[in-house]
Amino acid sequence: MKLRRSLKPIAGPFDMTALIDVVLTLLIFFMLSSTFVLQPGIKVNPPRGPGGSGIRDSRYILNVTAQHPPMIFLNDQVVPLEKLDAAMKAIAREQVDATLVLRADRDVPHGLVTEIMSRALAAGLGVMIATQPADTGSAP
C-alpha cells in the first residue's frame, strides 16, 4: 500500500507579531539597563588630593579643560573668561549661599585657576576645588 502525502505549503502573509514583541522587549531592556553619563562632553582630569572632593551633583560646576586656549564650561555651557564675572554674579543673585565647584584639569595653568577663584569670591560665591581621590598604593 502506497501512502500519498497530502500536505502542501501554504503561501500567505508572514506573521510579524512575535518578532515585534521580541524586538520591543529587547529595546525596553537595553534602554532601562543602560548607564547614563552626568557630563558627557567635558573630559577633565583633576589632580589627586587627600580624600577627594566627594561633590558629584552640585548645581554650579565650573569645568576648565587643558586645551590651548583653555575652555571654561559653567554648567555645561561654554563661557568666555570675559563673560565669567557676569555669569557668576547672576548665580550669586539667584542663590544666596551658592557654592561653585571648580573642576580644573591638572594641566591648566595655576594662574588661571587662581584668577577664576578670585573672580568667584569677588562675585560672592563660595569655591570648592574638585580633586580625584589619592592613590593609596603610591608614595607622595
Summary of the structure (lengths in Angstrom):
residues: 140
radius of gyration: 28.0
end to end distance: 94.2
largest distance: 105.0
contacts: 284
relative contact order: 0.18
helix: 32%
strand: 16%
